[in-house]
Amino acid sequence: MNNRYVVAKMRVLLLPLLHSNWQRERADAGSIGGSGAGGGIGGSSPLMGGVGGAAGVSGDDGNGGVVLFKMPRDDVNAPDLYIPTMAFVTLILAMGYALGTAGQFHPEVLGVAASRALVVLFFEVIALKLGLHVISVGPMAAPPSLLDLVAYASYKYVHCIGMICTGLLLGSLAFYVSIVLLGATAALFMMRTMKRVCQPAGGPSLGDQVGGYAQSSYGQGKHRRNYFLLVVGGVQILFAWFLVRTANAGF
């Protein structure tokens, strides 16, 4: 992890419309060949090449082979837990400060804010896991690990911090406007990220394109993925509002 990655990731989070390539970058197996022995970098852990880890196993290529992804420091599209963790702590402190400006701060506020954020995260990750299972028609190109989903779901903390800061600087009206705008930004980031995540390992073959059950299943799976992405994007605004709504007392 380095400052260059953090700045680039923040740009993707806050300006997803300006980001065009959402695909994970594959690592050169030769560059990590010496690390695979003995369960090292090339081991079988699903976290390798995923959250904050080194390049390693993170999916399959649709032909039974493994996919090696670059580390977060080398790929802005890679999930990490550094930014979500820092954003989580900052969000709790921002909530406490916002309520403190209204004279409503007490130590329990921090615990309530932290518990609310963790509960939302828990249910969202479970819903994402179940949703990916329901929409799958075949193997996914890069099935995410549990910690990958935790990272993806936690990035909205960055947008929530922006909402609170906007309210503190510009007032209550700007706060509600920021919930819509930054919530939509979080939704777009999550939709494009999950679109890559739930991409099937391969489309229907040429024979399937003529007709038959395989083609029908592939089409149905595509429709389910589209509905899934719409729901995932829509709930980001709802979750963000739920996390920051009590901060309005300080504006």
N, C-alpha and C positions, 0 to 999 in steps of 0.2 A: 504494500500500500504506500502511495506517495501523494504529494500535493497535486501533481499533475492529474492523477486519476480523480482525486476528489473534486477538483475544479471542473474537469470534463464531465463527471457524473452529475454534478449539480446543474450544469448547463443542460444536460439531457432531461433531468427531472423537471426543471422549471421552464424549459423551452423545447418540449418534445416535437413541436411542429418543425423545428429547424434540424431535427435529427432524421436522417434518411435511412441509414443502414442499421437495422436492429438485430442482425444475425450475430451469434457468437462467433468469434474467430477461433479456428482450429489450430492447435499447436502442432509443431513439427515433431513427430515421434522421435526423429533422430536426435533432436536437441535435448531430449530427456531420457534417451535410451539407457544411460548408465544408472538412472535412478529407479528403474522399474524393479530391479532385483531386490529380493528380500522385503517385499511389501512396501516399497518406498513410494516415490511420486507416481510411478505407473501402476500402483496397486489397485485393488478392486473397490476402494471406498467410493461411495457415490458423491462424497463431498469434494473429491479431487477435481479440480477444474471448475468447481462450483463456488460456494461461499468462501471467499477469502483464502482459497487453497491454491495449491500448485496445479499445473496442468495434469490431467489424468482422465480417468474414466468418468464420463458423464452422460452416457447414452449409447445408442447404436446408430448405424448408418442405414438401417433398413435391409441390410444384407448379412446380418449376423456379426458384423465387425463393431469394434468399439470406436467411440469418438473422443478425441483428446482436445480439450479446450484450453485456451490460454488463461493465465492468472488474471485477476481483476486489474492489477497494475499495468497490464499490457492490453486490456480489452475493456473499453468503457461499458460494453453491454453485459459484462459478467456481474453476477450478483455478489454482494459483499455484506458483511455484518458491521463494518466499522461505521459507515454513515448512518445506518438505522440505529445503532446503539447510541452514538453521539446525539442524534436527533431526538431519540427518546428522552434522554436526560435533559436536553435543552428544552424540550416541550414541557416537561414537568416544571422546570424552573420558570419558564415563561408564564405558565398558568399561575404559579404562585405569585409572581411579580404583578401580573394583571389584576389578580384579586387583592393583592396588597395595596395597590393604588386606590382601590375603593374601600379600604379599611376592612376587608372581609377575610384577610389572611389569618389562618391558624394552622398549626402543624399538620392537622389531619387532611388539609387540602392537598398536600403533596401525595399522600398515600392514596387518596380517592382518585386523583388524576392518573397516578401510575396504574392503579387497579383497573380503571376504566380503559386505559390504553391496552393493557395486557389482555383483558377480556375480549375486546374488539379484535385484537390480533389473533387470539386463540380460535375464535369462531370463524374468522375469515380464512385462516389457514386450513381449518377442517373443511370449510365449504369449498375452497379451491381444490383440495385433494379429492373430495367426493365428486366435484364437478368435472375434473379432468378424467376421473374414472368413468363417469356416465357418458361423456361425449366421445370417448375413444372408440374407434371402429377397428383399429389395428395398432401396431406399435408406433409410438411417437418418435419423431426425429431426435429429440433430446429431452427425455422425461426428466422433470426436475426432482431434486431431492427435497426432503422436508425442510431443511434449512434454506434451500433456495426459495421456497415459497414464503418462509418467514421473512427473508430479506425483501422479496418483492412486495409483500403486504406492509412492511414497515417503512417503506420509502415515503409513504404519505405523511409521516411525521414531519418531514421537511416542509411540506405544503402547509401543514397545520401551524408550524412556527411562523411562516409567512403571514398567515391569517391573523394571528395574535399581534404580530409586530405592526401590521397594517392598521389594526384597530387602535393600538396604543398611539400610533403616530397621527392617524387621520380621523379617528372617531368611529362611532357606531355604524353609521351608514356605509362607510368604506369597508368596515369589517364584514358586513353582510355581502357586499359586492365581491370582496375577496374570497368569501366562501364559495361563491358560484364560479368565479374565474379560476382560482387556484384548485378548487375541487374538480373543475373540468380538465385542468392541466394534469392533475393526478389521475383522472379517469383515462385520459388519452395515453399517458405513459403506461398505465397498467394494461390497457387494451392491446397496445402494440407489443408490449412485452409478452403477455399471455398468448397473443396470436402466434408469436414465434415458438413459445413453449408447447402449445398444443398442435403444432404443425405435424401432420402424419409423416411417417418415415418415407412413404411413397404413394403417389396417386394410383388410380386404377390403370392396369396394364392396357395394351392396345386391344387385346381380346375382350377385356371387360368393357371397353368403350363401345363395343357393338351392342351390348345389352346384357341382361342377366342380373343375378342377385348381388354380385360384387359391386357392380356399378351403382345399383340402387343403394346399397349400404354406404358406399363412399359419399353419395349425394346427401343421404340422410345425416351422415356424420358431419358434413360441411354445414348443413343447416343448424345442427345442434351446437357446433362450435361458434357460429355467428350469434346465436341466442346467448350462449355462455359469455361471450365477449361483451355483449351489450349489458348483461346483468352485472358482470364484474366492473365495467366502467361506471354504471349507474350508482352502484352502492358506494363508490369512493367518495362521492359528494355527501352522501348520507352519513357515512362513517366519520368523515372529516367534521361535519357539523356537530355530530354527537360528541366528538372529542374536545371541541373548542367552545361549545355553546355557553358554558358557564363563565368563560373569560369575559363575556360582554359586560359583566358588572363593573369592570374596571375602566370602561371607555366613556 
